[in-house]
């Protein structure tokens, strides 16, 4: 009887320890949204934009004139649009230009929790009167 009770208690202890470990697993260093840096956003992204047919490709590189910022291109053949982007405390901002002079749309989003900076979600807003924001999801497909 005593031996059986010890075995049961041993199993219960192991199960409890396993469950506790699962709920308290540490987050990898540098993976909380606030710790993600623009360096982790460099590379190629696939962008799903609500109301748009097909995925877009976004390529982000370091901005040569503004350290810590990004510059790149948003593409869906045959369209290619210049973009600049910033990330601060998990908050992502991207400005899209169709002529290289004026801002056509502003993208505001967040690093998705648990994605280690590989997924960004938010809304794209154009300057056109009466247009609703478009939801977007960006997934990094090829880091730099």
N, C-alpha and C positions, 0 to 999 in steps of 0.2 A: 504494500500500500504506500509506504513512504517513498519507495523507489519510483513508483508510478507518479506520485505527486511531484517529485523532483523533476521528472522528465517533462511533465505538463508545464510546470513553472519555467523550465529551461526553454521550451518551445515558445511559450507566451513571451518571455523576455526577448528572444531572438526576433519574433514577429514585431514586437513593439519597437525594438531598436531599428529594425528595417524600415518600418513606417515613419519613425521619427527622422531617420536619415533622408528619406524621400521628401518630406515636407520642409526640411531645413537645408537642402542642397545649396551650396554656395554658388553665387553667380560668378561667372568667369570675370577676372579682372579686366576692366575696360569694356564691359558689355552692358552696363546699365545705360539707358538713353542719355543721361547727363554726362557720361564718360566718353561717348562716341565722338571722334574727331573728324574733321573734313578729310584727313588722310585715308580714313576707312571708307569714305564714299567715292574715292577715285576709281574709275573704271567704267564698265558698260552696265547699263540697267535696262530692264524691260519694263515698260510703263503701260499699265491698263488705265484708260481714261473713260469714265462713264459717258455714254453717248457717242463714242468714237468707234469706228469699225477698225478692228485689228489693233495689234500692239504697236507702240512706239518704241524706239530705241533712244536712250539718252546716254551720251558719253560725257563724263566729267573728268577734268584735268585741273591741276593747280592753276590758279589765276596768276599770270606772270607779273601783274602790277599791284596786286593786293594779297600779300601773304595771309594764309589762313582762309582765303576765299577760293571759290571754284569757278571755272569757266568751261563751257562746252557747247554741245550741239544736241538738239532734239530732232529726231529724224523719223519720218514715215514717208517712204518714196512716193512722189518726188520731192516732198517738202523737207526743208532743212532750216531750223530756226536757231539762232544764237541764244544762249542762256548764260546767266551768272547765278551763283548760289552761295548760301552761307548756312552754317549750322552752329547753333549756340544752345547749350544745355538741353539737347535733344529736340530742339525746335528747328525745323528745316524751312528755308525760304528760297524760292527760285523765281527769277524774273525771266520771262520769255520775250524775245523781240523778233518780229518778222522782217524788219528792215535794218536792224543794227543800230537804230537811233532811238526809237520809242518803245516803251514797254507795252506789249500786247496783252499779257496775262501775268498774274502773280500766283504762285503756288505756295501754299502754307500747309505744312504738315509736321508730323512727329515721327521719330524713330519708333517702330513697333516694339513693344516690350518683349523681351526674350529673343529678339532677332539679331542681336549683336551688330546692329547697324546695317543689316542686309535687306531690311524691308522698311519702307517709308510709306505712310498713308496720310491723306489729307484732302484738301480741296484746291481746285484751280479756278480762279476768278478772272474773267476778262473785264475790260473797261466798258464794254458795250452795255448800254442802258437796258434794264429789264431782263438780263440774262442771269440765270441761276448758276451758282457754283457747280462745278463738275467734281465728283469724287475721283480720286486717283489712288493707285497702289503701284509702288515701284519696287522691283525685286532686283537685287544685284546679280547679274548673270556672269560677269567676268571682272573680278577685281583687278586693279592695276598690278 
